[in-house]
Amino acid sequence: MKKQIQITAKSKKYKVFIENNCLDKYLIPEFISSSKIFIIIDKKILKNIYKIIKNKNNIVLIPVNGSESIKSFDSYRKITSLLLKKEIDRSSTLIAIGGGAIGDLCGFIASTILRGVRLVLVPSTLLSQVDSSIGGKNGINSRYGKNLVGTFYQPDVVIIDPSILFSLPFRQIKSGYAEIVKYALINDNKFYQWLQKNFENILKLKKNKLIYAITKSINIKIKYIKNDEKEKLINSSSRAMLNFGHTFGHALETLNKYNLNLTHGEAISIGMVIAAKISHQLNDIKKNELENIINHLNKAGLPTSTKKINSDEFYKLILTDKKNINNSINLILLKKIGKAYYKRGLTIKKIKSLIN
């Protein structure tokens, strides 16, 4: 089973290839005419590409550790310095092979080095395949919060090979599933019902169910990117809808100093529950809908609560969210399962009272 999706953003059109065992088919042939190809790859999956790049003289391979900690000013400086030392030019192509952290960092590098070079994304985690590799958001973290430094820069090609996922720990598969649930909750109740019946097959990486879930998630994301590439709208068509649960999830990740005992998907799972609880407290979603969301995430083995939301630092970090203006907090909430909306003008005091 294979899929090909055309993404049309205002700044660029590009293709997403979704197919098992497709790296040798799409990776190098797409940009073989490049003067140089620089591949930044997670060390854990180096073996997946050795045969593909064998005997190709114009390739520079840069293995890195693929954790969230790589999204730093220090990593940006080191890698850009290396690329310049190796004489990258504007006809070069930068290929990022790894999870969301590597994709985010490489997108930022590609958009800024020489004021922009070609970018190919090869996401190697379920989370990056359904979410971060699509749409052109990239960036690095700081001690003030997650993704607060970055650019919008669309890739030239995205290559999704679901067969790579079999090398992942099960915890990472569950982490990616949280983002799939997000897409259903904000935009498609029928998809959410389908997930309730099929989530175990997705977690087991059953080929047809998995590719359907990946494709469905990407197509939902495209709806928002097409109308609001740079997240400027403040209504239900805004790309910000894709941040459902992320205001709280990012705060938890920053509070946790991006340590591995809390994955991005786990933080987003908790964040979605917090946002759903607030939606219920504001008389939007019904109690049975809230309970349904919590139960489904629990069945998928994802966390739905944490004591860290009791800390003052958690609420301070909420204020750093990019959607906020002048200490007025803007959240993405649910009217019902399958329909998100933009809630503006909340205060920390009000959010505390709603959560507690």
N, C-alpha and C positions, 0 to 999 in steps of 0.2 A: 504494500500500500504506500502510495506517495502522494504528496500534495504540493502545489505551487501557488503561492499567494503574491499578488501584486499590491504593494503599498504605495499609495499616492499621497504624499505630504506636500505642503506648499513649497518646501525647499528642495525636494528631491523625490523621484520615483525609484523604487528598488524592489527586488524580488526576495521572497523567503522560500527556500527549498526545504521541504520536510520529507525525509525518506530514510529508512534504515540502511546503514552501511553505505552512505553516500559521499563520504569525504573525498575518496579518490576520484569520484566522478565530478564533483563541483569545486573543490577547494582551489587547486592551482590552475586548472584550465581557464577559470574566469579571469585571471589576471596574469597570465603567463607573459604578456607583453610588457609588464612593469619592468622598469630599469632594475629595481631591487624589491624583494619581498621580505619584510620583517615580520617574523612570527613570534608573538609573545604568548607563551603557553604555560599552563599549570603543569608543574613538574610531575604531578600524579598521572597525567595522561600522555606523557611524551611518547610512549610506545604506540599510541594510536596513529601517529603520523610519520614515523620513521620511514616506512616503505614509500609513502607518498612523496616525500621530499628527497629521496635518495637520488644522487647524481645530478642534482639541480644546483648550479653554481651561484645563482643570483639570490639565494635565500640566506638570511641571517636569523638564526634561532636564538631566542632569549627565554630560557626557562625561569619561572618565578614561583613563589609560594602563593597559592590562590586564596588566602584568607582575607577577611574584611580589613585586616590591618594594612594590607597593601594599598588601600585607598588613602594615601597620605601625601603631603607635600614632599617628603623625603623620597618616596618611591617615584613620584612624578619627576623630581629633579634627576635622580639617578638614571632612569630609563631614557628621558629626553636627552641627557648628556651622552649616553651610549649611542643613541640613534644618530645624533649629530656627528659623533666621532666616526661612526660607520658610514658617514656621508649620505644620509637619507636625502632625497630630493623630491620635488613636487610630483614626479611621475612614479614615485614609489608607492607601494601598498603596505598598509599595516594590517596584519591579521591577528585577531585576538581569539585564542582558544582556551576556554575556561568558564568558570562560573560568573555570576553577576559582578563580583568585585573586580575581576580582571577586565570584563567588558566595560564597566563604568570608567575605570582608570584609562584603558586604552582609547575609549571614545573621547575622553578629555584630552589625551595626548594627541590623537589624530586631528582634533579640531584646532589645536593651538600650535603644534609644531609646523613651521613654515607657513603658518596661517591656514593649514588644512591639507591633508593628504587622504588618499583613498582608504576606506576602512571596510574590512570584512569581519563579521562576527560569527564565531562558531561556538554557541553556548553549549556547555557540557554538563549542566545541571538542569533538572526539571524546572526549577525556579527561573533560571535565566532563559530557558527555552520558551516558557509561556509569558514571560514578563519583561525582564530588563533588556533583553536583546532587541526588543521591538520599540520603535518610537523615538529614538535619538536622544534620550536623556542620559547624561553621564556626569561624572564628577568625583570629587574626593571629600573625605571627612575632615573635620577639625574638632578640637576639644569643645567647641561651642555647639556642635551638632552634626548630624549626618547629611551629606550631600549639599552642604551650604556653599561650596565652591564648584562651579561646573558650567557647562554650556549645553545648548541644544545642537546636536550634530548627527544627522541621519547617516547610517551606514550605506555602503553601496550594494552589499549583498549580505543576507543572513542565511547560514547553512545549519539546519537543525537535523541532527542524526540521533534519533531516540535510542539506538542500540548502545550508544556511549553510556547511557544511564545505568546499565547493568553493573558497571564498576563502582557505582556510588553506594555509600552506606544507606541503609533503609531510612535512617533519620533524615537524610537529605532529600529523599523522595517525598517523605511526609511534609517537609518544609516547603517544597515546591507545590505540593497539593494545596496548601493554604492559599496561594495566589490564584489557583484555579477556582477555588470556592469564592474568592473575592469577586471574580468576574461574574459569576452566576448571581451573587447577591446584589450586585449593583445594577444588573442589566437584563437578566434572563431567568425568570422563575422556572421555565420548562427545563433549562439546562441544569438548574439546581436540583430539580426533581430527578433528572437523569443521573446526576452525580450521586444522589442518595442511593440509587439502585446499583451504580457501577463503580463506586469509589474503590472497592476492594480490588477490582480488576486493574484499575489505574495504578494503585499502589503496588500491585504485582507486576506492573509493566507489560500487561497484555497488549500486544501490538495494535490491534485495530481500535480498541477503547482508548488507548493512550494517545494515538495520533488524532483521534476525533477530539479528545479533550484539549490537546495542544492547539489544534486548528481552530476550535471554537473559541478558546481564550484569546488567541491572536486576532480573530475577526471581530470580537467585541472591543478589543483595544483599538483596532483600526478606526472604529466608528468615532471615537473621541479624538484621535490624532488628526483625522481628516478635517475636522471642524475647528480644532483648537490646538495646533501643533505646539505652541509655546505657552500653553496654560494661562491665557489671558481672560477667558470668560469666567463669569461668576454665577453661572446658572447650571441647570441639569445637563447641558451639553458640554460643560467644561471638562477638559482633560483631568482636572482635579478629582473627578469622580473616581479615577483609578487609584486615588490615595485613600480610599476607604480603609480605616483601621491603621493607616500609616502614621498619622500624627502621634498616636499613642505608642505604636510599635517602634518608631524611630527613637522616641524618648526613652523607651526601655533599653534599646540597643546602646544608646549613648550612655545611659546610666550604668549599664553593664560593661562599659569600656570595650565593646565589641568582642568580648570574650566568647570562646566557642561553646560555653555551657548554655548559650541562648542563640539559636540560629535566627536568621532574618524571618523565615516563615513562621517560626514559633512566636516571635515577637508580634508579627502581624496577626496571627491567630488570636492572641490575647487582645491586641488592639481592636480587632473587628468585634470581639465580644463587648468590649467597653463601649464602642460606638453603637452597637446594637442595643445595649442597656440604656444608653442615653436616648436613643430613638424611642425606646419603649416608655421611658420616663416622660418624654415630651408628647406622649399619646400618638405616636406614629405607628410603629409596628405593634402587633398584639403580643400578649404574654406567651401564647403558644408558638408564635413565630420566633421569639427570642429563645425559648426553650429548645425549639427545633434546631436552631443554629448552634447552640451550645452542645447539644447532644450529638449533632453530626460531626463537629470538630473533635469531640471526645472519642467518638467511634473511630475516627481517622488517626487517633493517637496523638492529637495536637493539644497543647496546653490552652486553657481558657481563663486562667486567673493567675495572679501573682501578688505577693505582699508588697512588692516594690511600689505599687501605686499609692501606698500610704505615705511615701516620703515627700517632703517639700521639694526636693531636687527634681523629682518626676514632673511636678507641675511647672517648675521653672523652665524645664526643657521643652514642655509643650509650647511655651511662648516663643521658642525659636523656630517653630514651623514656618516654612516659606509662604504659606497662605495667609498668615496673620499680618495685620496692619495696626500699628499704634496700640499694642497690647489688647486689641480686639481679636478674639479667637474665632477662626472660621473652620468649621468641621464638615466632613462628608458624612451624612447620616442616611438612614433608610426610611422611606415612606412605607414600604412593604418589601418583602423578599422579591428581588428583581427590579427594584426601582429606588435609585439613590437620589439625594438632593443636596443642595448647597445651603448649609445653615450658617448664617453670619452673625457677628456681634455678640458672641458669648464671652463671659468673663471667667477667670480661674475660679472665683468664688462660686459661680453658677455651675461650672463643670464639677467641682468638688461635691456640691450638694446633689447633683444628678447621679454621680457615680456611687456616692455613699448612701 
